[in-house]
Amino acid sequence: MAMTQGFYLVLGIFMAAGVVGIILSLIVRKMAIGQIRASLPASPLQVLEKRLASGEISAEEFQYERYLLEKPKG
């Protein structure tokens, strides 16, 4: 009887360690994806938004450039 209790205790410890491992791997994966996204170049619209926010272009220029980006090609 004592042998089976010990077996279940060890099994429970391994299962708990597995759950913790899975949770940690998901956290690390989420952090890595965030770092990858942060290193990607900005989209053209994001560049325009940054230029507008910094005062590099006026609101009118922003609207015109955004129109050019969003208008259908062809």
PDB file of N, CA, C and O in Angstrom:
ATOM      1  N   MET A   1       0.820  -1.194   0.000  1.00  0.00           N
ATOM      2  CA  MET A   1       0.000   0.000   0.000  1.00  0.00           C
ATOM      3  C   MET A   1       0.866   1.260   0.000  1.00  0.00           C
ATOM      4  O   MET A   1       0.594   2.221  -0.719  1.00  0.00           O
ATOM      5  N   ALA A   2       1.935   1.229   0.842  1.00  0.00           N
ATOM      6  CA  ALA A   2       2.818   2.392   0.921  1.00  0.00           C
ATOM      7  C   ALA A   2       3.528   2.618  -0.400  1.00  0.00           C
ATOM      8  O   ALA A   2       3.846   3.753  -0.755  1.00  0.00           O
ATOM      9  N   MET A   3       3.776   1.542  -1.125  1.00  0.00           N
ATOM     10  CA  MET A   3       4.459   1.658  -2.409  1.00  0.00           C
ATOM     11  C   MET A   3       3.589   2.394  -3.421  1.00  0.00           C
ATOM     12  O   MET A   3       4.100   3.208  -4.189  1.00  0.00           O
ATOM     13  N   THR A   4       2.306   2.129  -3.437  1.00  0.00           N
ATOM     14  CA  THR A   4       1.432   2.800  -4.393  1.00  0.00           C
ATOM     15  C   THR A   4       1.265   4.265  -4.041  1.00  0.00           C
ATOM     16  O   THR A   4       1.154   5.101  -4.938  1.00  0.00           O
ATOM     17  N   GLN A   5       1.246   4.598  -2.758  1.00  0.00           N
ATOM     18  CA  GLN A   5       1.146   6.003  -2.361  1.00  0.00           C
ATOM     19  C   GLN A   5       2.385   6.771  -2.815  1.00  0.00           C
ATOM     20  O   GLN A   5       2.288   7.899  -3.298  1.00  0.00           O
ATOM     21  N   GLY A   6       3.535   6.151  -2.654  1.00  0.00           N
ATOM     22  CA  GLY A   6       4.769   6.778  -3.106  1.00  0.00           C
ATOM     23  C   GLY A   6       4.788   6.958  -4.616  1.00  0.00           C
ATOM     24  O   GLY A   6       5.249   7.979  -5.125  1.00  0.00           O
ATOM     25  N   PHE A   7       4.281   5.955  -5.325  1.00  0.00           N
ATOM     26  CA  PHE A   7       4.199   6.047  -6.782  1.00  0.00           C
ATOM     27  C   PHE A   7       3.315   7.217  -7.204  1.00  0.00           C
ATOM     28  O   PHE A   7       3.678   7.995  -8.086  1.00  0.00           O
ATOM     29  N   TYR A   8       2.151   7.332  -6.565  1.00  0.00           N
ATOM     30  CA  TYR A   8       1.237   8.422  -6.914  1.00  0.00           C
ATOM     31  C   TYR A   8       1.808   9.792  -6.532  1.00  0.00           C
ATOM     32  O   TYR A   8       1.554  10.787  -7.210  1.00  0.00           O
ATOM     33  N   LEU A   9       2.574   9.834  -5.450  1.00  0.00           N
ATOM     34  CA  LEU A   9       3.223  11.091  -5.060  1.00  0.00           C
ATOM     35  C   LEU A   9       4.241  11.509  -6.123  1.00  0.00           C
ATOM     36  O   LEU A   9       4.264  12.666  -6.545  1.00  0.00           O
ATOM     37  N   VAL A  10       5.068  10.580  -6.546  1.00  0.00           N
ATOM     38  CA  VAL A  10       6.063  10.866  -7.585  1.00  0.00           C
ATOM     39  C   VAL A  10       5.372  11.237  -8.898  1.00  0.00           C
ATOM     40  O   VAL A  10       5.788  12.172  -9.581  1.00  0.00           O
ATOM     41  N   LEU A  11       4.326  10.506  -9.242  1.00  0.00           N
ATOM     42  CA  LEU A  11       3.575  10.811 -10.458  1.00  0.00           C
ATOM     43  C   LEU A  11       2.972  12.216 -10.397  1.00  0.00           C
ATOM     44  O   LEU A  11       3.009  12.956 -11.380  1.00  0.00           O
ATOM     45  N   GLY A  12       2.423  12.574  -9.250  1.00  0.00           N
ATOM     46  CA  GLY A  12       1.852  13.912  -9.069  1.00  0.00           C
ATOM     47  C   GLY A  12       2.905  15.000  -9.202  1.00  0.00           C
ATOM     48  O   GLY A  12       2.647  16.049  -9.792  1.00  0.00           O
ATOM     49  N   ILE A  13       4.085  14.755  -8.659  1.00  0.00           N
ATOM     50  CA  ILE A  13       5.182  15.731  -8.755  1.00  0.00           C
ATOM     51  C   ILE A  13       5.589  15.914 -10.211  1.00  0.00           C
ATOM     52  O   ILE A  13       5.786  17.040 -10.667  1.00  0.00           O
ATOM     53  N   PHE A  14       5.716  14.802 -10.945  1.00  0.00           N
ATOM     54  CA  PHE A  14       6.081  14.903 -12.363  1.00  0.00           C
ATOM     55  C   PHE A  14       5.008  15.626 -13.170  1.00  0.00           C
ATOM     56  O   PHE A  14       5.323  16.413 -14.062  1.00  0.00           O
ATOM     57  N   MET A  15       3.753  15.361 -12.861  1.00  0.00           N
ATOM     58  CA  MET A  15       2.667  16.041 -13.577  1.00  0.00           C
ATOM     59  C   MET A  15       2.685  17.541 -13.278  1.00  0.00           C
ATOM     60  O   MET A  15       2.510  18.355 -14.185  1.00  0.00           O
ATOM     61  N   ALA A  16       2.893  17.906 -12.022  1.00  0.00           N
ATOM     62  CA  ALA A  16       2.950  19.321 -11.652  1.00  0.00           C
ATOM     63  C   ALA A  16       4.132  20.004 -12.346  1.00  0.00           C
ATOM     64  O   ALA A  16       4.016  21.132 -12.826  1.00  0.00           O
ATOM     65  N   ALA A  17       5.263  19.308 -12.392  1.00  0.00           N
ATOM     66  CA  ALA A  17       6.433  19.870 -13.072  1.00  0.00           C
ATOM     67  C   ALA A  17       6.154  20.044 -14.558  1.00  0.00           C
ATOM     68  O   ALA A  17       6.592  21.024 -15.161  1.00  0.00           O
ATOM     69  N   GLY A  18       5.436  19.110 -15.147  1.00  0.00           N
ATOM     70  CA  GLY A  18       5.079  19.219 -16.562  1.00  0.00           C
ATOM     71  C   GLY A  18       4.181  20.409 -16.826  1.00  0.00           C
ATOM     72  O   GLY A  18       4.377  21.131 -17.803  1.00  0.00           O
ATOM     73  N   VAL A  19       3.191  20.622 -15.958  1.00  0.00           N
ATOM     74  CA  VAL A  19       2.285  21.765 -16.113  1.00  0.00           C
ATOM     75  C   VAL A  19       3.060  23.072 -15.983  1.00  0.00           C
ATOM     76  O   VAL A  19       2.864  23.993 -16.776  1.00  0.00           O
ATOM     77  N   VAL A  20       3.935  23.154 -14.989  1.00  0.00           N
ATOM     78  CA  VAL A  20       4.750  24.355 -14.813  1.00  0.00           C
ATOM     79  C   VAL A  20       5.637  24.571 -16.042  1.00  0.00           C
ATOM     80  O   VAL A  20       5.798  25.703 -16.500  1.00  0.00           O
ATOM     81  N   GLY A  21       6.203  23.507 -16.567  1.00  0.00           N
ATOM     82  CA  GLY A  21       7.045  23.612 -17.769  1.00  0.00           C
ATOM     83  C   GLY A  21       6.271  24.131 -18.964  1.00  0.00           C
ATOM     84  O   GLY A  21       6.770  24.965 -19.720  1.00  0.00           O
ATOM     85  N   ILE A  22       5.063  23.645 -19.136  1.00  0.00           N
ATOM     86  CA  ILE A  22       4.233  24.111 -20.255  1.00  0.00           C
ATOM     87  C   ILE A  22       3.903  25.591 -20.096  1.00  0.00           C
ATOM     88  O   ILE A  22       3.994  26.356 -21.056  1.00  0.00           O
ATOM     89  N   ILE A  23       3.524  25.989 -18.897  1.00  0.00           N
ATOM     90  CA  ILE A  23       3.194  27.398 -18.652  1.00  0.00           C
ATOM     91  C   ILE A  23       4.403  28.285 -18.911  1.00  0.00           C
ATOM     92  O   ILE A  23       4.281  29.329 -19.552  1.00  0.00           O
ATOM     93  N   LEU A  24       5.567  27.878 -18.418  1.00  0.00           N
ATOM     94  CA  LEU A  24       6.776  28.671 -18.646  1.00  0.00           C
ATOM     95  C   LEU A  24       7.129  28.758 -20.124  1.00  0.00           C
ATOM     96  O   LEU A  24       7.554  29.811 -20.598  1.00  0.00           O
ATOM     97  N   SER A  25       6.958  27.664 -20.854  1.00  0.00           N
ATOM     98  CA  SER A  25       7.281  27.698 -22.286  1.00  0.00           C
ATOM     99  C   SER A  25       6.333  28.627 -23.038  1.00  0.00           C
ATOM    100  O   SER A  25       6.749  29.306 -23.976  1.00  0.00           O
ATOM    101  N   LEU A  26       5.064  28.664 -22.635  1.00  0.00           N
ATOM    102  CA  LEU A  26       4.117  29.586 -23.272  1.00  0.00           C
ATOM    103  C   LEU A  26       4.479  31.047 -22.987  1.00  0.00           C
ATOM    104  O   LEU A  26       4.372  31.904 -23.863  1.00  0.00           O
ATOM    105  N   ILE A  27       4.907  31.316 -21.757  1.00  0.00           N
ATOM    106  CA  ILE A  27       5.314  32.677 -21.399  1.00  0.00           C
ATOM    107  C   ILE A  27       6.539  33.102 -22.209  1.00  0.00           C
ATOM    108  O   ILE A  27       6.583  34.207 -22.750  1.00  0.00           O
ATOM    109  N   VAL A  28       7.528  32.218 -22.285  1.00  0.00           N
ATOM    110  CA  VAL A  28       8.748  32.527 -23.042  1.00  0.00           C
ATOM    111  C   VAL A  28       8.419  32.728 -24.518  1.00  0.00           C
ATOM    112  O   VAL A  28       8.972  33.621 -25.159  1.00  0.00           O
ATOM    113  N   ARG A  29       7.536  31.918 -25.054  1.00  0.00           N
ATOM    114  CA  ARG A  29       7.144  32.047 -26.465  1.00  0.00           C
ATOM    115  C   ARG A  29       6.466  33.387 -26.719  1.00  0.00           C
ATOM    116  O   ARG A  29       6.739  34.052 -27.719  1.00  0.00           O
ATOM    117  N   LYS A  30       5.581  33.775 -25.809  1.00  0.00           N
ATOM    118  CA  LYS A  30       4.891  35.053 -25.966  1.00  0.00           C
ATOM    119  C   LYS A  30       5.888  36.218 -25.914  1.00  0.00           C
ATOM    120  O   LYS A  30       5.766  37.174 -26.680  1.00  0.00           O
ATOM    121  N   MET A  31       6.856  36.139 -25.025  1.00  0.00           N
ATOM    122  CA  MET A  31       7.868  37.192 -24.929  1.00  0.00           C
ATOM    123  C   MET A  31       8.713  37.239 -26.197  1.00  0.00           C
ATOM    124  O   MET A  31       9.036  38.323 -26.685  1.00  0.00           O
ATOM    125  N   ALA A  32       9.071  36.085 -26.731  1.00  0.00           N
ATOM    126  CA  ALA A  32       9.892  36.038 -27.945  1.00  0.00           C
ATOM    127  C   ALA A  32       9.131  36.620 -29.128  1.00  0.00           C
ATOM    128  O   ALA A  32       9.708  37.349 -29.936  1.00  0.00           O
ATOM    129  N   ILE A  33       7.850  36.308 -29.240  1.00  0.00           N
ATOM    130  CA  ILE A  33       7.048  36.858 -30.334  1.00  0.00           C
ATOM    131  C   ILE A  33       6.978  38.372 -30.227  1.00  0.00           C
ATOM    132  O   ILE A  33       7.052  39.071 -31.237  1.00  0.00           O
ATOM    133  N   GLY A  34       6.835  38.887 -29.001  1.00  0.00           N
ATOM    134  CA  GLY A  34       6.807  40.333 -28.807  1.00  0.00           C
ATOM    135  C   GLY A  34       8.108  40.993 -29.234  1.00  0.00           C
ATOM    136  O   GLY A  34       8.092  42.073 -29.824  1.00  0.00           O
ATOM    137  N   GLN A  35       9.227  40.357 -28.942  1.00  0.00           N
ATOM    138  CA  GLN A  35      10.523  40.915 -29.338  1.00  0.00           C
ATOM    139  C   GLN A  35      10.688  40.876 -30.852  1.00  0.00           C
ATOM    140  O   GLN A  35      11.243  41.803 -31.442  1.00  0.00           O
ATOM    141  N   ILE A  36      10.212  39.816 -31.476  1.00  0.00           N
ATOM    142  CA  ILE A  36      10.308  39.719 -32.933  1.00  0.00           C
ATOM    143  C   ILE A  36       9.471  40.815 -33.584  1.00  0.00           C
ATOM    144  O   ILE A  36       9.918  41.472 -34.525  1.00  0.00           O
ATOM    145  N   ARG A  37       8.255  41.007 -33.077  1.00  0.00           N
ATOM    146  CA  ARG A  37       7.391  42.052 -33.637  1.00  0.00           C
ATOM    147  C   ARG A  37       8.001  43.428 -33.452  1.00  0.00           C
ATOM    148  O   ARG A  37       7.883  44.284 -34.330  1.00  0.00           O
ATOM    149  N   ALA A  38       8.652  43.649 -32.319  1.00  0.00           N
ATOM    150  CA  ALA A  38       9.252  44.956 -32.058  1.00  0.00           C
ATOM    151  C   ALA A  38      10.407  45.239 -33.017  1.00  0.00           C
ATOM    152  O   ALA A  38      10.707  46.399 -33.302  1.00  0.00           O
ATOM    153  N   SER A  39      11.050  44.194 -33.510  1.00  0.00           N
ATOM    154  CA  SER A  39      12.190  44.400 -34.396  1.00  0.00           C
ATOM    155  C   SER A  39      11.790  44.481 -35.866  1.00  0.00           C
ATOM    156  O   SER A  39      12.628  44.781 -36.716  1.00  0.00           O
ATOM    157  N   LEU A  40      10.520  44.217 -36.175  1.00  0.00           N
ATOM    158  CA  LEU A  40      10.071  44.307 -37.565  1.00  0.00           C
ATOM    159  C   LEU A  40       9.972  45.769 -37.986  1.00  0.00           C
ATOM    160  O   LEU A  40       9.693  46.634 -37.155  1.00  0.00           O
ATOM    161  N   PRO A  41      10.197  46.052 -39.261  1.00  0.00           N
ATOM    162  CA  PRO A  41      10.054  47.433 -39.711  1.00  0.00           C
ATOM    163  C   PRO A  41       8.582  47.861 -39.641  1.00  0.00           C
ATOM    164  O   PRO A  41       7.667  47.046 -39.752  1.00  0.00           O
ATOM    165  N   ALA A  42       8.398  49.152 -39.454  1.00  0.00           N
ATOM    166  CA  ALA A  42       7.052  49.695 -39.348  1.00  0.00           C
ATOM    167  C   ALA A  42       6.371  49.689 -40.711  1.00  0.00           C
ATOM    168  O   ALA A  42       7.024  49.742 -41.753  1.00  0.00           O
ATOM    169  N   SER A  43       5.046  49.625 -40.678  1.00  0.00           N
ATOM    170  CA  SER A  43       4.287  49.693 -41.924  1.00  0.00           C
ATOM    171  C   SER A  43       4.330  51.138 -42.436  1.00  0.00           C
ATOM    172  O   SER A  43       4.631  52.050 -41.667  1.00  0.00           O
ATOM    173  N   PRO A  44       4.038  51.355 -43.705  1.00  0.00           N
ATOM    174  CA  PRO A  44       4.033  52.721 -44.237  1.00  0.00           C
ATOM    175  C   PRO A  44       3.092  53.650 -43.468  1.00  0.00           C
ATOM    176  O   PRO A  44       3.409  54.820 -43.253  1.00  0.00           O
ATOM    177  N   LEU A  45       1.946  53.132 -43.060  1.00  0.00           N
ATOM    178  CA  LEU A  45       1.007  53.969 -42.299  1.00  0.00           C
ATOM    179  C   LEU A  45       1.578  54.325 -40.932  1.00  0.00           C
ATOM    180  O   LEU A  45       1.399  55.449 -40.463  1.00  0.00           O
ATOM    181  N   GLN A  46       2.261  53.384 -40.288  1.00  0.00           N
ATOM    182  CA  GLN A  46       2.886  53.669 -39.005  1.00  0.00           C
ATOM    183  C   GLN A  46       3.973  54.729 -39.151  1.00  0.00           C
ATOM    184  O   GLN A  46       4.130  55.585 -38.281  1.00  0.00           O
ATOM    185  N   VAL A  47       4.720  54.672 -40.245  1.00  0.00           N
ATOM    186  CA  VAL A  47       5.748  55.690 -40.496  1.00  0.00           C
ATOM    187  C   VAL A  47       5.093  57.058 -40.652  1.00  0.00           C
ATOM    188  O   VAL A  47       5.576  58.049 -40.106  1.00  0.00           O
ATOM    189  N   LEU A  48       3.994  57.106 -41.398  1.00  0.00           N
ATOM    190  CA  LEU A  48       3.278  58.378 -41.562  1.00  0.00           C
ATOM    191  C   LEU A  48       2.779  58.896 -40.222  1.00  0.00           C
ATOM    192  O   LEU A  48       2.901  60.086 -39.932  1.00  0.00           O
ATOM    193  N   GLU A  49       2.216  58.010 -39.399  1.00  0.00           N
ATOM    194  CA  GLU A  49       1.709  58.425 -38.086  1.00  0.00           C
ATOM    195  C   GLU A  49       2.819  58.980 -37.212  1.00  0.00           C
ATOM    196  O   GLU A  49       2.621  59.967 -36.503  1.00  0.00           O
ATOM    197  N   LYS A  50       3.984  58.353 -37.258  1.00  0.00           N
ATOM    198  CA  LYS A  50       5.124  58.850 -36.478  1.00  0.00           C
ATOM    199  C   LYS A  50       5.579  60.216 -36.988  1.00  0.00           C
ATOM    200  O   LYS A  50       5.913  61.101 -36.200  1.00  0.00           O
ATOM    201  N   ARG A  51       5.590  60.382 -38.313  1.00  0.00           N
ATOM    202  CA  ARG A  51       6.002  61.661 -38.899  1.00  0.00           C
ATOM    203  C   ARG A  51       5.025  62.764 -38.510  1.00  0.00           C
ATOM    204  O   ARG A  51       5.437  63.889 -38.228  1.00  0.00           O
ATOM    205  N   LEU A  52       3.727  62.445 -38.494  1.00  0.00           N
ATOM    206  CA  LEU A  52       2.723  63.422 -38.082  1.00  0.00           C
ATOM    207  C   LEU A  52       2.901  63.767 -36.610  1.00  0.00           C
ATOM    208  O   LEU A  52       2.865  64.939 -36.237  1.00  0.00           O
ATOM    209  N   ALA A  53       3.091  62.760 -35.776  1.00  0.00           N
ATOM    210  CA  ALA A  53       3.247  62.980 -34.337  1.00  0.00           C
ATOM    211  C   ALA A  53       4.487  63.815 -34.020  1.00  0.00           C
ATOM    212  O   ALA A  53       4.479  64.610 -33.081  1.00  0.00           O
ATOM    213  N   SER A  54       5.543  63.634 -34.796  1.00  0.00           N
ATOM    214  CA  SER A  54       6.776  64.388 -34.531  1.00  0.00           C
ATOM    215  C   SER A  54       6.742  65.796 -35.118  1.00  0.00           C
ATOM    216  O   SER A  54       7.634  66.606 -34.864  1.00  0.00           O
ATOM    217  N   GLY A  55       5.697  66.082 -35.912  1.00  0.00           N
ATOM    218  CA  GLY A  55       5.599  67.404 -36.528  1.00  0.00           C
ATOM    219  C   GLY A  55       6.345  67.516 -37.834  1.00  0.00           C
ATOM    220  O   GLY A  55       6.465  68.605 -38.394  1.00  0.00           O
ATOM    221  N   GLU A  56       6.848  66.403 -38.324  1.00  0.00           N
ATOM    222  CA  GLU A  56       7.605  66.403 -39.574  1.00  0.00           C
ATOM    223  C   GLU A  56       6.711  66.721 -40.775  1.00  0.00           C
ATOM    224  O   GLU A  56       7.157  67.331 -41.747  1.00  0.00           O
ATOM    225  N   ILE A  57       5.440  66.299 -40.697  1.00  0.00           N
ATOM    226  CA  ILE A  57       4.477  66.606 -41.761  1.00  0.00           C
ATOM    227  C   ILE A  57       3.224  67.205 -41.127  1.00  0.00           C
ATOM    228  O   ILE A  57       2.958  67.006 -39.941  1.00  0.00           O
ATOM    229  N   SER A  58       2.467  67.935 -41.925  1.00  0.00           N
ATOM    230  CA  SER A  58       1.223  68.542 -41.439  1.00  0.00           C
ATOM    231  C   SER A  58       0.081  67.530 -41.517  1.00  0.00           C
ATOM    232  O   SER A  58       0.217  66.455 -42.101  1.00  0.00           O
ATOM    233  N   ALA A  59      -1.042  67.901 -40.916  1.00  0.00           N
ATOM    234  CA  ALA A  59      -2.216  67.031 -40.955  1.00  0.00           C
ATOM    235  C   ALA A  59      -2.701  66.854 -42.388  1.00  0.00           C
ATOM    236  O   ALA A  59      -3.152  65.771 -42.763  1.00  0.00           O
ATOM    237  N   GLU A  60      -2.611  67.912 -43.189  1.00  0.00           N
ATOM    238  CA  GLU A  60      -3.041  67.820 -44.580  1.00  0.00           C
ATOM    239  C   GLU A  60      -2.153  66.860 -45.368  1.00  0.00           C
ATOM    240  O   GLU A  60      -2.637  66.043 -46.152  1.00  0.00           O
ATOM    241  N   GLU A  61      -0.841  66.978 -45.142  1.00  0.00           N
ATOM    242  CA  GLU A  61       0.082  66.053 -45.820  1.00  0.00           C
ATOM    243  C   GLU A  61      -0.189  64.618 -45.396  1.00  0.00           C
ATOM    244  O   GLU A  61      -0.162  63.701 -46.217  1.00  0.00           O
ATOM    245  N   PHE A  62      -0.451  64.432 -44.107  1.00  0.00           N
ATOM    246  CA  PHE A  62      -0.750  63.098 -43.599  1.00  0.00           C
ATOM    247  C   PHE A  62      -1.986  62.528 -44.290  1.00  0.00           C
ATOM    248  O   PHE A  62      -1.974  61.388 -44.754  1.00  0.00           O
ATOM    249  N   GLN A  63      -3.048  63.323 -44.354  1.00  0.00           N
ATOM    250  CA  GLN A  63      -4.287  62.847 -44.976  1.00  0.00           C
ATOM    251  C   GLN A  63      -4.063  62.487 -46.441  1.00  0.00           C
ATOM    252  O   GLN A  63      -4.564  61.467 -46.914  1.00  0.00           O
ATOM    253  N   TYR A  64      -3.318  63.315 -47.155  1.00  0.00           N
ATOM    254  CA  TYR A  64      -3.063  63.045 -48.566  1.00  0.00           C
ATOM    255  C   TYR A  64      -2.235  61.769 -48.747  1.00  0.00           C
ATOM    256  O   TYR A  64      -2.556  60.925 -49.584  1.00  0.00           O
ATOM    257  N   GLU A  65      -1.187  61.642 -47.969  1.00  0.00           N
ATOM    258  CA  GLU A  65      -0.322  60.458 -48.073  1.00  0.00           C
ATOM    259  C   GLU A  65      -1.087  59.192 -47.672  1.00  0.00           C
ATOM    260  O   GLU A  65      -0.903  58.138 -48.283  1.00  0.00           O
ATOM    261  N   ARG A  66      -1.936  59.291 -46.657  1.00  0.00           N
ATOM    262  CA  ARG A  66      -2.741  58.139 -46.257  1.00  0.00           C
ATOM    263  C   ARG A  66      -3.711  57.758 -47.373  1.00  0.00           C
ATOM    264  O   ARG A  66      -3.927  56.577 -47.647  1.00  0.00           O
ATOM    265  N   TYR A  67      -4.293  58.776 -48.014  1.00  0.00           N
ATOM    266  CA  TYR A  67      -5.179  58.520 -49.150  1.00  0.00           C
ATOM    267  C   TYR A  67      -4.433  57.753 -50.245  1.00  0.00           C
ATOM    268  O   TYR A  67      -4.959  56.793 -50.809  1.00  0.00           O
ATOM    269  N   LEU A  68      -3.209  58.184 -50.536  1.00  0.00           N
ATOM    270  CA  LEU A  68      -2.426  57.500 -51.572  1.00  0.00           C
ATOM    271  C   LEU A  68      -2.123  56.046 -51.193  1.00  0.00           C
ATOM    272  O   LEU A  68      -2.122  55.158 -52.046  1.00  0.00           O
ATOM    273  N   LEU A  69      -1.869  55.821 -49.908  1.00  0.00           N
ATOM    274  CA  LEU A  69      -1.580  54.451 -49.462  1.00  0.00           C
ATOM    275  C   LEU A  69      -2.806  53.556 -49.532  1.00  0.00           C
ATOM    276  O   LEU A  69      -2.697  52.369 -49.839  1.00  0.00           O
ATOM    277  N   GLU A  70      -3.983  54.127 -49.245  1.00  0.00           N
ATOM    278  CA  GLU A  70      -5.182  53.305 -49.112  1.00  0.00           C
ATOM    279  C   GLU A  70      -5.992  53.191 -50.409  1.00  0.00           C
ATOM    280  O   GLU A  70      -6.859  52.325 -50.521  1.00  0.00           O
ATOM    281  N   LYS A  71      -5.716  54.057 -51.385  1.00  0.00           N
ATOM    282  CA  LYS A  71      -6.524  53.998 -52.603  1.00  0.00           C
ATOM    283  C   LYS A  71      -6.206  52.717 -53.374  1.00  0.00           C
ATOM    284  O   LYS A  71      -5.070  52.243 -53.373  1.00  0.00           O
ATOM    285  N   PRO A  72      -7.229  52.166 -54.030  1.00  0.00           N
ATOM    286  CA  PRO A  72      -7.003  50.935 -54.794  1.00  0.00           C
ATOM    287  C   PRO A  72      -6.010  51.172 -55.927  1.00  0.00           C
ATOM    288  O   PRO A  72      -6.021  52.211 -56.587  1.00  0.00           O
ATOM    289  N   LYS A  73      -5.178  50.202 -56.123  1.00  0.00           N
ATOM    290  CA  LYS A  73      -4.187  50.302 -57.215  1.00  0.00           C
ATOM    291  C   LYS A  73      -4.799  49.745 -58.490  1.00  0.00           C
ATOM    292  O   LYS A  73      -5.560  48.778 -58.475  1.00  0.00           O
ATOM    293  N   GLY A  74      -4.442  50.382 -59.584  1.00  0.00           N
ATOM    294  CA  GLY A  74      -4.905  49.838 -60.847  1.00  0.00           C
ATOM    295  C   GLY A  74      -5.715  50.735 -61.637  1.00  0.00           C
ATOM    296  O   GLY A  74      -6.158  50.370 -62.726  1.00  0.00           O
TER     297      GLY A  74
END
